[in-house]
Amino acid sequence: MEFKPKETLTEQVAQHIENMIAFGKLKSGERIYENAMAKDLNVSHGSIREALLLLEKRHLVRNIPRKGCTVTELDEHFVKSLYEMLLLILCHTGTKLLLNRTEDDLHNLESLYQKMSQCFQQGRLMEFLDLGIQYTQISLAYADNYFMVSAIQDLWPSAKRCAFMALREGPKVLQDNLDQMRHSIDAIKARDEEELIRIINFYGQEQCDQVLASVNRP
């Protein structure tokens, strides 16, 4: 693993472990052995410990007294709680975007939609996921609320983890993501707040169900 000098070592280690969890290299409920992780990444034990404290704040790991650190389990309660909070936030920020959007915002949304469509047609899953995150962040930028922004930052890694799990359910999930984008952009252009909230809740619940289906599959 090569570390980038522009970021703190702790943040880089945390990002590396976060990606391992998001992409399933570290499984739900799996124990994380700090000494082995430090050796694998060629960093100090303290760097691993600090990174895991960051990831605990972001709900990706849990430190259990006398049992050590484990990857947070994606059980039904966790997943439903996560999506309930995400939908509250996205409805709020989406409405702000709809009411205050600029021509540049609309251009960026359309550009991302076109790029995601190309990724879908060419089967470029990771790029599709990254572009979807950029799409959502356009509306999150309108939060303009200290506490909401803080909550978003802590919830985002788990949202990314769940989104990746949902995408494993097959091409229909990718098509659903594109449909949501298209319908949302149209509602934002028309400043149709009621329709935008309906779209966010409908597709958000659908993705929640897809994640649960993936979690519950033997």
One Martini backbone bead per residue (centre of mass of N, CA, C, O) as a GRO file, in nm:
protein
  218
    1MET     BB    1   0.094   0.036   0.025
    2GLU     BB    2   0.041   0.376  -0.077
    3PHE     BB    3   0.106   0.690   0.054
    4LYS     BB    4  -0.024   1.015   0.094
    5PRO     BB    5   0.106   1.325   0.190
    6LYS     BB    6  -0.173   1.503   0.203
    7GLU     BB    7  -0.242   1.292   0.417
    8THR     BB    8  -0.301   1.140   0.683
    9LEU     BB    9  -0.226   0.838   0.796
   10THR     BB   10  -0.489   0.775   0.939
   11GLU     BB   11  -0.678   0.839   0.695
   12GLN     BB   12  -0.553   0.633   0.500
   13VAL     BB   13  -0.607   0.384   0.667
   14ALA     BB   14  -0.911   0.423   0.693
   15GLN     BB   15  -0.968   0.414   0.386
   16HIS     BB   16  -0.863   0.129   0.339
   17ILE     BB   17  -1.057  -0.017   0.535
   18GLU     BB   18  -1.317   0.093   0.418
   19ASN     BB   19  -1.283  -0.048   0.140
   20MET     BB   20  -1.273  -0.338   0.248
   21ILE     BB   21  -1.564  -0.323   0.353
   22ALA     BB   22  -1.728  -0.217   0.107
   23PHE     BB   23  -1.596  -0.469  -0.086
   24GLY     BB   24  -1.577  -0.741   0.111
   25LYS     BB   25  -1.288  -0.811   0.244
   26LEU     BB   26  -1.450  -0.733   0.496
   27LYS     BB   27  -1.668  -0.880   0.697
   28SER     BB   28  -1.940  -0.920   0.858
   29GLY     BB   29  -1.813  -0.953   1.191
   30GLU     BB   30  -1.520  -0.928   1.155
   31ARG     BB   31  -1.213  -0.954   1.277
   32ILE     BB   32  -0.966  -0.712   1.381
   33TYR     BB   33  -0.617  -0.731   1.361
   34GLU     BB   34  -0.390  -0.504   1.443
   35ASN     BB   35  -0.112  -0.638   1.403
   36ALA     BB   36  -0.165  -0.754   1.118
   37MET     BB   37  -0.242  -0.485   0.983
   38ALA     BB   38   0.026  -0.337   1.040
   39LYS     BB   39   0.199  -0.536   0.878
   40ASP     BB   40   0.056  -0.519   0.601
   41LEU     BB   41   0.091  -0.181   0.595
   42ASN     BB   42   0.345  -0.071   0.737
   43VAL     BB   43   0.252   0.019   1.031
   44SER     BB   44   0.153   0.125   1.316
   45HIS     BB   45  -0.043   0.044   1.577
   46GLY     BB   46  -0.147   0.338   1.625
   47SER     BB   47  -0.265   0.386   1.340
   48ILE     BB   48  -0.478   0.167   1.359
   49ARG     BB   49  -0.624   0.265   1.612
   50GLU     BB   50  -0.704   0.546   1.501
   51ALA     BB   51  -0.861   0.444   1.253
   52LEU     BB   52  -1.074   0.278   1.415
   53LEU     BB   53  -1.193   0.522   1.561
   54LEU     BB   54  -1.301   0.656   1.307
   55LEU     BB   55  -1.477   0.407   1.211
   56GLU     BB   56  -1.662   0.407   1.455
   57LYS     BB   57  -1.786   0.688   1.399
   58ARG     BB   58  -1.877   0.560   1.098
   59HIS     BB   59  -2.004   0.260   1.155
   60LEU     BB   60  -1.790   0.014   1.062
   61VAL     BB   61  -1.706  -0.032   1.364
   62ARG     BB   62  -1.653  -0.236   1.671
   63ASN     BB   63  -1.579  -0.195   2.012
   64ILE     BB   64  -1.521  -0.472   2.226
   65PRO     BB   65  -1.482  -0.558   2.527
   66ARG     BB   66  -1.241  -0.818   2.523
   67LYS     BB   67  -1.286  -0.861   2.181
   68GLY     BB   68  -1.256  -0.616   2.007
   69CYS     BB   69  -1.255  -0.559   1.657
   70THR     BB   70  -1.540  -0.518   1.439
   71VAL     BB   71  -1.745  -0.551   1.188
   72THR     BB   72  -2.024  -0.421   1.111
   73GLU     BB   73  -2.335  -0.538   1.109
   74LEU     BB   74  -2.581  -0.611   0.850
   75ASP     BB   75  -2.859  -0.571   0.975
   76GLU     BB   76  -3.183  -0.484   0.965
   77HIS     BB   77  -3.169  -0.246   1.164
   78PHE     BB   78  -2.931  -0.096   1.042
   79VAL     BB   79  -3.036  -0.056   0.752
   80LYS     BB   80  -3.305   0.087   0.820
   81SER     BB   81  -3.181   0.319   0.982
   82LEU     BB   82  -3.005   0.435   0.761
   83TYR     BB   83  -3.231   0.493   0.544
   84GLU     BB   84  -3.404   0.676   0.715
   85MET     BB   85  -3.187   0.899   0.742
   86LEU     BB   86  -3.113   0.943   0.443
   87LEU     BB   87  -3.399   1.031   0.348
   88LEU     BB   88  -3.422   1.281   0.521
   89ILE     BB   89  -3.175   1.424   0.401
   90LEU     BB   90  -3.239   1.404   0.089
   91CYS     BB   91  -3.505   1.558   0.100
   92HIS     BB   92  -3.389   1.819   0.209
   93THR     BB   93  -3.158   1.871  -0.005
   94GLY     BB   94  -3.330   1.835  -0.259
   95THR     BB   95  -3.514   2.077  -0.207
   96LYS     BB   96  -3.291   2.290  -0.205
   97LEU     BB   97  -3.198   2.237  -0.490
   98LEU     BB   98  -3.467   2.291  -0.634
   99LEU     BB   99  -3.491   2.598  -0.526
  100ASN     BB  100  -3.152   2.677  -0.590
  101ARG     BB  101  -3.080   2.607  -0.859
  102THR     BB  102  -2.859   2.603  -1.123
  103GLU     BB  103  -2.733   2.574  -1.433
  104ASP     BB  104  -2.482   2.423  -1.337
  105ASP     BB  105  -2.628   2.199  -1.191
  106LEU     BB  106  -2.781   2.087  -1.436
  107HIS     BB  107  -2.531   2.026  -1.602
  108ASN     BB  108  -2.399   1.828  -1.400
  109LEU     BB  109  -2.629   1.624  -1.390
  110GLU     BB  110  -2.635   1.555  -1.693
  111SER     BB  111  -2.339   1.465  -1.716
  112LEU     BB  112  -2.355   1.232  -1.511
  113TYR     BB  113  -2.576   1.075  -1.655
  114GLN     BB  114  -2.419   1.018  -1.915
  115LYS     BB  115  -2.180   0.870  -1.782
  116MET     BB  116  -2.350   0.646  -1.646
  117SER     BB  117  -2.467   0.530  -1.905
  118GLN     BB  118  -2.195   0.439  -2.020
  119CYS     BB  119  -2.115   0.253  -1.787
  120PHE     BB  120  -2.355   0.065  -1.812
  121GLN     BB  121  -2.303  -0.028  -2.110
  122GLN     BB  122  -1.982  -0.114  -2.022
  123GLY     BB  123  -1.957  -0.233  -1.720
  124ARG     BB  124  -1.860   0.012  -1.511
  125LEU     BB  125  -1.906  -0.014  -1.187
  126MET     BB  126  -1.713   0.177  -1.024
  127GLU     BB  127  -1.775   0.433  -1.187
  128PHE     BB  128  -2.076   0.433  -1.135
  129LEU     BB  129  -2.055   0.468  -0.828
  130ASP     BB  130  -1.889   0.733  -0.821
  131LEU     BB  131  -2.099   0.903  -0.981
  132GLY     BB  132  -2.334   0.863  -0.783
  133ILE     BB  133  -2.195   1.014  -0.554
  134GLN     BB  134  -2.167   1.285  -0.700
  135TYR     BB  135  -2.468   1.331  -0.739
  136THR     BB  136  -2.545   1.340  -0.436
  137GLN     BB  137  -2.342   1.576  -0.353
  138ILE     BB  138  -2.494   1.810  -0.484
  139SER     BB  139  -2.726   1.809  -0.271
  140LEU     BB  140  -2.551   1.808  -0.007
  141ALA     BB  141  -2.434   2.101  -0.051
  142TYR     BB  142  -2.732   2.221   0.053
  143ALA     BB  143  -2.756   2.188   0.359
  144ASP     BB  144  -2.649   2.420   0.550
  145ASN     BB  145  -2.565   2.225   0.813
  146TYR     BB  146  -2.367   2.130   1.055
  147PHE     BB  147  -2.509   1.866   1.165
  148MET     BB  148  -2.574   1.737   0.892
  149VAL     BB  149  -2.289   1.721   0.778
  150SER     BB  150  -2.178   1.544   1.004
  151ALA     BB  151  -2.372   1.307   0.957
  152ILE     BB  152  -2.297   1.249   0.665
  153GLN     BB  153  -1.996   1.180   0.712
  154ASP     BB  154  -2.067   0.928   0.900
  155LEU     BB  155  -2.274   0.778   0.690
  156TRP     BB  156  -2.139   0.743   0.408
  157PRO     BB  157  -1.978   0.472   0.432
  158SER     BB  158  -2.236   0.297   0.472
  159ALA     BB  159  -2.374   0.382   0.210
  160LYS     BB  160  -2.154   0.272   0.023
  161ARG     BB  161  -2.169  -0.018   0.117
  162CYS     BB  162  -2.471  -0.063   0.042
  163ALA     BB  163  -2.459   0.016  -0.256
  164PHE     BB  164  -2.269  -0.215  -0.337
  165MET     BB  165  -2.457  -0.443  -0.254
  166ALA     BB  166  -2.691  -0.371  -0.442
  167LEU     BB  167  -2.523  -0.396  -0.716
  168ARG     BB  168  -2.499  -0.717  -0.690
  169GLU     BB  169  -2.805  -0.781  -0.792
  170GLY     BB  170  -2.771  -0.636  -1.070
  171PRO     BB  171  -2.872  -0.460  -1.355
  172LYS     BB  172  -3.138  -0.346  -1.235
  173VAL     BB  173  -3.004  -0.157  -1.030
  174LEU     BB  174  -2.870   0.026  -1.237
  175GLN     BB  175  -3.133   0.109  -1.378
  176ASP     BB  176  -3.263   0.234  -1.127
  177ASN     BB  177  -3.051   0.456  -1.091
  178LEU     BB  178  -3.104   0.594  -1.361
  179ASP     BB  179  -3.404   0.649  -1.321
  180GLN     BB  180  -3.375   0.826  -1.074
  181MET     BB  181  -3.210   1.045  -1.206
  182ARG     BB  182  -3.403   1.125  -1.432
  183HIS     BB  183  -3.649   1.194  -1.250
  184SER     BB  184  -3.504   1.400  -1.068
  185ILE     BB  185  -3.414   1.602  -1.280
  186ASP     BB  186  -3.698   1.665  -1.385
  187ALA     BB  187  -3.806   1.772  -1.111
  188ILE     BB  188  -3.598   1.998  -1.075
  189LYS     BB  189  -3.663   2.152  -1.334
  190ALA     BB  190  -3.984   2.176  -1.243
  191ARG     BB  191  -4.011   2.219  -0.935
  192ASP     BB  192  -4.114   1.924  -0.809
  193GLU     BB  193  -4.131   1.845  -0.489
  194GLU     BB  194  -4.325   1.605  -0.457
  195GLU     BB  195  -4.189   1.423  -0.672
  196LEU     BB  196  -3.905   1.411  -0.551
  197ILE     BB  197  -3.983   1.279  -0.282
  198ARG     BB  198  -4.105   1.027  -0.406
  199ILE     BB  199  -3.851   0.926  -0.549
  200ILE     BB  200  -3.658   0.904  -0.309
  201ASN     BB  201  -3.836   0.704  -0.142
  202PHE     BB  202  -3.873   0.479  -0.347
  203TYR     BB  203  -3.567   0.415  -0.415
  204GLY     BB  204  -3.465   0.391  -0.125
  205GLN     BB  205  -3.642   0.147  -0.047
  206GLU     BB  206  -3.544  -0.036  -0.271
  207GLN     BB  207  -3.247  -0.045  -0.181
  208CYS     BB  208  -3.294  -0.154   0.098
  209ASP     BB  209  -3.415  -0.424  -0.004
  210GLN     BB  210  -3.159  -0.511  -0.161
  211VAL     BB  211  -2.970  -0.527   0.079
  212LEU     BB  212  -3.134  -0.733   0.243
  213ALA     BB  213  -3.120  -0.956   0.031
  214SER     BB  214  -2.811  -0.981   0.042
  215VAL     BB  215  -2.780  -1.035   0.348
  216ASN     BB  216  -2.994  -1.294   0.351
  217ARG     BB  217  -2.817  -1.449   0.176
  218PRO     BB  218  -2.647  -1.757   0.196
   0.00000   0.00000   0.00000
